[in-house]
Amino acid sequence: MNYNTFIVQKLRLTEKQVANTLALLSEGATIPFIARYRKERTGSLDEVQIQEIKEQQAYFEKVAARKASILESIKEQGKLSAELEAQIEACWDLNELEDLYLPYKQKRKTRASVAREKGLEPLAGMIMKQDARDPESLALSFVKGEVQDIDEALSGARDIMAEWMNERLSARNTLRRIFEREAQIQAKLIKGKEAEAEKYRDYFDFSEALRRIPAHRLLAIRRAENEKLLRVSIAPEEERALDSLARIFVKGRNACSEQVELALKDSYKRLMKPSIETEFAQASKLKADTEAIAVFAENLRQLLLSPPLGPKRILAIDPGFRTGCKVVCIDEQGSLLHNDTIYPHPPQRDTAKAAAKIAHLAEAYKIDAIAIGNGTAGRETEEFVSKKVRFKYPVQAFVVNEAGASIYSASSIARAEFPNYDVTVRGAVSIGRRLMDPLAELVKIDPKSIGVGQYQHDVDQNQLKAALDRVVEQVVNAVGVNLNTASKHLLEYVSGLGPKLAENIVAYREEHGAFKSRAALLKVPKLGPKAYEQAAGFLRIPEAENPLDNSGVHPESYVIVKQIAKDLKKPIHDLIGQKEILKDLDLKPYCTEEVGLPTLEDIKSELSKVGRDPRGAAKIFQFDPRIRSISDLQEGMILPGIVSNITNFGAFVDVGAKQVGLVHVSELADRFIRDPNEVVRLQEQVQVKVLSVDVPRKRVQLSLKQAQS
């Protein structure tokens, strides 16, 4: 079935955009490839929009499959009327679909089914009409067999009515609307759990409108609930809900109506409310998960786009106190040249020997820069290098975020790269490589371990993994990959490749030497024309004879560039980086049925910047030397810091105190800020003012806007 019309309405796109995008996806095109090289066919949709089309298609396929299953089930029961079939076919909401199926769903034994077995369904139908004045007289004729008395007959009839009410689509939709507008999420401390739940103190007696609660607060409450520390409920005011439902079911003011009211209260408390509450609990959790994952994904994107130092000789230090600082020297390709250990800090405090060793290694291995991990003893090591080491030539020292380095050092990837070295050496190498090229190193680590999210263990893990994998794929393809130096772990994220082809590329490179052109990729085993089409534009060969092989221009467009060069009477080499020549170039003569202005504008832009890394260059940063721990902080201090994490409610900034401080969203700027990313970026160097310091609770409040005023 074609779901394009539904997707067009849902996403407010054109029929052509949706149809062409789905056609490209079905042909095996990747999202980065479609977004970058098929703009004419999609109307220049970006990666997010293409992903939404893909997800909507999957959703409608899921609904269609469920419809088929439901129709088959009802048909087997012999209860599928033409009207019901039409209702089900017209429904595209999973919750409403399940509501339609509810009366026909095979149920375990219920109070209503027991009452039916006793023959009380006709009595329920009579009472439900509410046109008789005396339900007890009606019930008297049903006192026989298993029914002992009138009370039992009326009770059974109410059970059946309660089930009917629960199965009424209009009633469930009414209750949904009330939940949507008025439901409150409430949390209460479980008695006797005060000590265990101390960190959740804010939620011991908590209530907030479900539609307004921020994602981070809901996830914290749900975590406490999972730890069996809080009891959590979601519901609107009961009287308000019952009044709305009564307008549907209570039709009179007689004794039968009173029985209906009793059945309604029972139905609401026992059947409707728990069912709709579960639905809204799941929906609110999904919404919170989606928001938290979006924040995590954006943080990861920014971290992966951290500026690289580039191919330099690096001396990397993984700091430590008692066990010493592990030191490694790596070459321009990240290969290990030497490893050692120094002990400049207590308890050994062998500072002079450590300084002499660093100076010697820097000279011996022609070191260009020092990378210092920002973990335990990081500040002390940074100060040691800057004050005690006497280099024979200028060597810059950089503080490197080492989050996840220990995960990498113990991984199978690290063991395969360095089988003869222990985890300390591998961790130090990772720190050095991160300075050289953060993206190339970080792709080897599970994104969840990089430390740029919140509540990552509380959100849906499959959804999280899919989102973070997409971010890595998008960033890798946006930056481009050096075909002759990239590891298989980096190559597998390139559009159209994957683990096996990435492995084949590396094996081919090791056997035959560096690739001289993109076209040579077609010689790699099992890399066919389709994979080449998808991957080629994202791979770079700096040493290639054809300069376009080091650009984002796809090989399928080389002929266009050749024609442009011919018309300008210049070789292609002379067009590279020549903005003045290219800016006045009229692109219309080069338009064809397949290639339009969007692609031609991309080609023109790419020619202007061939070989330039879109991530910029790494910058040196130094913390205030007065600050070593949280106790060194004082209100009013203006300090340099690095943005270490971003959330919906603000940004965390590392000022070198071994405890990051929070800049609440209200302290980011002198204007309303909806998203902290409007003001700050991950790893950005900023100036902040200390507002408050709570040493016992390890909380630091900072301000960005007050530091600038």
N, C-alpha and C positions, 0 to 999 in steps of 0.2 A: 504493500500500500504506500501511496505517496503522502508524506506528512508535510510537504513544503508549505502548504497554505497555513497550517497551524504555526509553523516555525516563523513564517513571515509576519503573522499577526503578533506572536509572542515577542519577537525581537525587533519588530518595526523595521524590517529590511525589505528589499525588493525581491520579487519572485526569481529574477535572474541571478541575484547575488546568492540566494540560498541554493538554487538548483545547481549553479556552476560550482559552488563550494563543495556541495555533497558529491557531485560528479568527480571532482578532483580527488577528494578523500577516498572515494570508492576505487579510483585508479591507482591508489597507493601513494599519493602525494602526501608529504608531511606538512604540518601546520607552518613551521618556519619557511619552508619552500614556497607554499601557497602565498603566504603573507608578503614575501620578498620578491618573488619572481612571476606571480600570476595576478598582478593587480588589475589588469584589464578585464580578466574574467570575473573577478570578485567585486569590482567597484572599489578597489583599494581597502578592503577589509583588513583590520589588524589581527594579530594573533589571538587576542582576547575574544573578538567577535567570531572568529573561525572556530575557536574552542567552544563557544556558546552554541553555535549551530550543531556541532558534533554532539554535544551533550543533550540538546533538545531532541535530536534525531534518536538518540539512545533512549531518552525518556518515553517518547511516543511509541517506540518499538516495544518497550517494557509494558506500557499500558495496553497496547494491542494484544500482546501475548497473554496478559491477565484477562482481558475481555474474552478471548477465545476460550480460555480455561473455564471461566465463569459460565459462558453460554453453553458449553458442552456439559457442564455439571447440572445446570438447571434443565437442559433438554433431556438428560438421562433420567431426571426425576419426573418427566412428563408435565412440567409446570411452566414451560416457556411459551408465553403468549406473544402475539405479534407486537402488542403495546410494550411489553417488558423488553423484548428484543430491541425494539427501536430506542427505548430509553438507554439501554446498555450501549448500543452502537453509537449513540450521540454523546456519551459521557467520556471526557478525557481527563478527569481528575481522579486520582487513585483512591482518595478517601471516599468520595461520593460513589465510586464504583463498588467499593467494599460495602457501603451502606445499601446499595441496590441488591447486593448479593446476600446481605445479612439474614433476611427471612428464609433463604433457601440453603443456607450454610449448614452442613451436617454438624450438629451440636452434641456435646457430651450431655449426660443427664442433667437437667436443670429443674428448678422448682416448677417452672411452667410445664415442662414435659411430663413431670410426675402428675400434675393436675390434669393434664390432657388425658393421661392414661386412666384417670378416675372418671373421665367423661364430663369434665366441668367446662369445656370450651364453649358449648352453647350458652351456659349461664354467663360466662364472661362477655359474650356477644350481646346478650340481652341487657346486661348492666351498662355496657359501654354506650348503648343507644341513649340511655338516660331519659327514657320516656315513661318508665314505670315508677311508681311512687314508693313501692315497698320491696327492696331487694331481698329481704328475708323470706317473703312469701315466694319469690322466684326460686330462692335457694332451697326451700323446703322440699321441692320435688326432686332435688338432686341428692338428698340424704338417703343414700342406699349403697349397697356394696361396700366399697372401701371408705366411703364418706360417712363419718360417724355422726356429724351434727351440722347445723346451719353455719356455725363459725368456721368449721373446716371447709365447707363448700364456698363461703365467701372469700376465705383466705386463698384457696386455690384459684378462684376466679380472678382475684387481684394479681396473683402471680402471673397468670396468662396475660392480663391487661398490661402489666408492667413490661412484659416482653414485647407485646405489640407496640407499645409506646416507644420502646428503645429502638425498634426496627423501623419506625416511621421516619422517612427521609426528611420531611419538612421539620420535624421536631429536632433531629440531630443537626440540621443546618441552622436552625434558630439558636440552639445551644452553642454551636460553633461561633456564631456571630457575637453572642454575649461573651464567650471566652475571649474572643479576639479583641473586643473593646474593653472589657472590664476585669479580666482575670488578674488576680494577684498571685505572685509567687511568695510563699511564706516558708521560713526556716525556723526551726526550734531546736535548741540544744537537747540532746538525749540525756536524760537524768544520769548523773554519775560520770559523765564524760568531760567535765569541766577542764581538768588538767590536760588531757590528751588533745582537746580541741582549742587550746589557748590561742593558736595562730588564726583561728576562725572566730575570734571573740566578736568581731563586728557583725556576725550573723547569728548570734545566740538567740535573738528575738527579732527577726528581720521580716519586713514585708515591703514589696515594691510592685508596681504595675508590670506585668510580664512584658507588655509591648515596649516598655521603656528601659528595662534593665540592660546595662551594657554587657557585652560578651564576657569580659574578664570577670565580672561579678558572678554571672550565672555559672561559669565554669568553676569558679572557686567553691560556690555552694554545692554544685553537683559532685565535686571532688570530696568535699566533707561528707556528703550523703553516702558516697561509695565507701568511704572509710568508716561508715556507721557512727558518725559523730553528730550529725544533724538529721532531723526528720523534715522532709520537704514536701510541700503540697502546692498545687496550682488550682485555683478555683475563683469564680466570681462570687459575689454575695449570694447566698443560697436563696433567700427570699425573692430577690430580683429574678433569678433563673426560674424558680418555680412559678412566679407570676406570668412570665412569658410563655412557659410551656402550658400553663393552665388555660390560656387563651386558645390553645389548639385543641385541648382534650376535654375540658370541663364545659358542658353545653347547657347546664341547667342549675337549679337550686333545690334539689330534692335529695332524698336518701341515696339514690343511685349515684348522683353526682358526688356525694360525699365518699362513696366507695371508689369512684374514679380518682378523686383527689388523693385518697390513701394510696392507691396503686401508683399514682404519679410520683408521690414523694418517695415511695420505695424504688420505683424505676430510676428516678434521678440519682438517689444515693447509692444504689446497689449496681446499676447497669450503665446509665447514661454518663454520669459524671466521671466514674473511673475510666470509661472508654475514651471520652473526649479529653480528659486530663492526660491520659497516656499519649494521645495524639499530639496535644499541645506541648507536652514535655519533650517528646521526640522532635517536634518541629522547632521548638525554641533551642534545643540542644544543637540541632543541625544548623540553625542560623548562627548560633554562637561559634560553633566549629568553623563554619565558613568564614566568619569575620576574623577569628583568631588565626586561621590558616592563611588568610589573605595578608594579615600583618606579618606573619612569619615569612611568607613567600616574598613580600616586598623587601623585608630585611635581608633575606638571603640574596635576592637580586642585587641589592646595593653592595653587599659584602663581596659577592663574586665579581662585581665591577670595580673593586678597589684598584687603584692605580698600581701597575707593576713597576719595579725598578728596571726590569729588562735583563737580558743575558749578561750578567756580571759575575765576577768571582766573589763569593760571599763567605765570610767567617760568621757562622751562626752559633749562638750561645743559648743553651737551655738552662736557665738559672736554677740554683738550689743552694741550700745552706749546708746541712750536715753531710749530704752525699756529694757536695761540690757542684760545679757548673760543667756540664758536658759541652765541649767545643768541637765543632766540625768545620772543615774547609771544603767547599764545593766549587766546581768549575762552572763555566757559562751554561752548560747543559744540565746542571744540577747533579752531576756525578760526584761521588764522595772521593776526596783526595787525601784527607787525613782526619783522624779523630783523637781527642785528648780530653783530659779532665783537669780543671784548676780549682783551687780552694781559697778564693779571696775573702770569704765571709766566715763569721763564727760557725763552728767552734775552732776550726783550724786557723783562720785569718792569715793565710800565707799570701798576703797581698803583693809583696814585691816580686816573688817568684811568678805569681799568676800574671802580673802586668808584663813582666819580661817575656813570658811565653806567648802572650797575645801579640806583642810587638814583633816577636820573631816569626810567628806564623803568618802574620800579615805581610811581612816582607818576603818570606820564603815562597808563599803561594800567590804573590802579587794580588792581594785582596783589594777589591774595590769598595766594599761596604761591609758593615757589621750589622747582623740581625740579632736582636735580643728579645727573647720571649717575655711576655708581659705577666707571667704567672708568679708563683712564689719566688721571692728574692729578685724579681725583675727590676724594681726601682733601684735596689742596692747595686745590682750588676750594671745598670745603666750609668749610675754615678761613678762606679769603679772604673768603667771604660773611659768615661769622659774626663776624669780627674787624675787617674793613676797611670794610664797607659800612654807611653810616649811613642807615637808613630813617626817613621822617618819621612812620611809624606801624608797629605791630608786624606783621611779615611772617614767617611760619614757613618754615623751609627743610627739605626732605626729601631724603634720599639715595634714588635710584631705581635698581633693578636694570635695567641697560641691555642685558642679554644678548639678542642677536637684533635690536637696533635697526639695526645696520648692514645686516642681511639685509633688513629692511623698507625701509630708505632706498634700496636699489638695486633694489627689486622693481617689477613692473609696477603693483601697487596704489599704491605711493607716487608713481610717475611720473604715474599718472592723477589722483591727488589734488593733486599739486603739480608740474604740468608745467613751470613757469617757475622752479623752484628746484633747486639742486644737492643732492647726497646729504647734505651736512653740515646743511643746513636741515631736510631731511626727518627726519634722525636726531634732531635736537634737539626737533622737534615730537612725535615718537614718545615721547621721554622725558617730555615734559610731559603728554601724553595718558595715559601709563601711570600717572602719579600721580592724575590725575582719575578714570580708570576702567581699571584694568589689564585686565579681561576684554575690554572693547570694543576695546582696542588689540592685545592679544596674539593675538586670533583672526585677525589679518591676517598672522601669521608662521607659517611651517612649524614645528609643535611641536618637531621635531628640532633646530631652531636656537636654541631658548630656553635650552638649557644646564642642564637639570635632570635629566639621565639619565647613565648610564654605559654604554659599549659599544653606543651606539645604532647605530653603523655595522656592528656585528658580528652583530646579531640579524636575523631574517627581516624584511625591509623592508616587505613587504605586511602581515604580522601587526602590525608596529609602527604603521604608518599607520592601520590599521583600529582598533586599540586607542586611539590618541591622538585620532583623530577622534571616537570614541565618548565619550571623556572631555570633549572640548570641547562636544559636543552635550548631554551630561548636565548640565554646569555651566551652560551658557547657559540651559537650560530650568529648572534649579533656581533660578537667580537671577531669571530673567524679563528681558524686554527692553522698553525704552521704545520704543514703536512710532513715536513722532514724532522721535526723535533717533538711533536706531540706524542704523549704516551697513549697506549691503547685505551686507558680509562678516560682520557679526554676525547679521543676519536670516536668512542662509542656513542657520544652524545651528538655527534654531527648528523644532520638531517640525512636520512636514508641509509645510515651505516649500521649501528648496533654492535654488540660485543664480538660476534664472529668475524664480520668484515673488518672491524678495527684491528683484531688480532692478525688477520691475514695481511693487512696493510703494513703493520709493524714487521711481520715476518718477511714480507717481500722487500721492505726497506733494508732490513738487516742483511739480506742475501745479495741484493742488487745495488745497494748504495742509495744515495739521496735521489728523490724524484726530480727530474729535470723539467717536467711539465705536468699540468693537470691531466692531459690526455693519457699519460703513462699509467694513470690509475686503472685504466681498462685492462691492463696486463695482470692486475692483481687477481688471483684465483677467486672465482665465484662473485666478483664484482661486475655485474652486468650493466647494460645501458640505463636501466631504470635507477639503480643505485647511484650511478655516475651522475645522471640528471639531477637527482635530489641533493647530492653531496658537493658536487664540484664547486659551486659558487661560494661555499662557506670555507673552502680550504685555500690556504695561501702558500705560495712558494717564493720567498723573497729573492732567491738566487736565479729564478727562471729567466730564460732568454726573452720570453714574451712578458712584458710588465703587467699585462692583464691577468696573468696567473697569480699575481700577488694582490689582486683587487677583489672587490665584491661584484665585479661584472661577470655574469654567467657566460660560460663558453658559447652558449647558443646565441649570444649577442655580440660576439667578437666581430662578426661580419659588419655589424652596424658601426662599431668603433673604427674599423678599417676604412669604411666609406667616409666617415667624418674626417679622419686623418687625411684621406685622399683629397677630399673637397677643400680642406684647409691647407693642403700642400705641405704637410708636416709629417714626419715619422711619428708613430704612436708614442715613442719614448718622450718626444718633445711636448706632448699634450699633458703628460702627467704633472699634476700640481699647478698647472697654468690657469688659475682662476680668471685672469683678465681675458685670456683668449676664449675660454669656455663660456664666460658669463653672457656674452652677446650672441652665442650660437643659437640660430633658429632651428628648433628641433622638428618643426612640422614636416619638412621634406622627408624625414626619416620614418614617419609613421606608416605602418602597414596594418593589415587586418588583425594580425597577431600582436603587434607591438605598438602601443599607444604612448601618449605623453607621460603617464606615470612611470613606465619603465625607462623611457628616454631621460626623464629628469633624474631618476636614480643613477643611470649610467653617467650622466654629466656630473652629478655630485660625487660619485665614486672616483672619477678621473681626477677630480680636484684634490683628493686626499689619499691616494694610493699609498700604502705603507704606513699610514698614521694609525696608531693604536687609539681607539675611541675612549679608552679608560683614562687617558692622561698620564701623568708621571707621579711617582711616589714622592711624598714630602716628609721631611724630618720633623719630629715633634718632641718637645721636652716638657715634662711636668714641672710644676713649681718645686724647687729643691727643698722648701720648708715642709712639704707634705709627704709623709711616709705612711701614716695610719689615720684612722678616723679621729683619734684623739688630738691630732695636729690641726684639725679644722676649727675655725672660729667663725661665728656669724659676721657677715659683712665682707669677708675675704672675696677678692676677685681673682679667679684662678683659670689657667688654661686647662682644657679637658678634651676628651675624645668621646664622641657619641658611640656608645657600645651596644645599645638596644633601643628599639622604637616600639611603642605600643599605642593603642588607641587613646590612652589617657595621658600620654606624655613621652618623654625621652629619658633614658638612663645615660648618665655621663660619668666617665671614669676620670677622676681628678688626681689619681695616684694615691688614694687613701686606702687601697685594698678593699674598699666598699663603695660601689657605685652609688651616685646620688640621683634622685629623681627631679627632673624639670617637669612639673605638671603642665598640661597643655595650656592652662591659663597663664603660665609664666614664660611662654615661648615668645610671645610678641604682644605689642600694644594694639591688638585687634582680635576679633573672634577667629579662632583656628578650629576648623572641623577635623583636619587630619594633620598630625605633627610633621608629616612628610612635606607639607607646604613650606616648612621653615628649616628643618634640619635633615641631614642625610646620615646614614650609618657610616662610621669611621671619619666623620667630619671633625675638624679641629675647631673648637669653639672657646669662647670666654664665658664663664658663668660666675654668678654671685652666690655665696653660701647664705641661705635663709635661716636654716635651723639644723642642729645636729643632736640626734638622740643616740648617744653611745650605747646604752644598755640594749636598745631595740635594733641597733645597727641601721638607723635610718638617717639619711641626709637629704634635705630639701634644698634644691638649687633654683636659680632663676637665670634665664638667658636674657630676657628683656631688661632686667634691672642692671645687668652687667654692662649693657650698651648705653644706658642713660647717664 
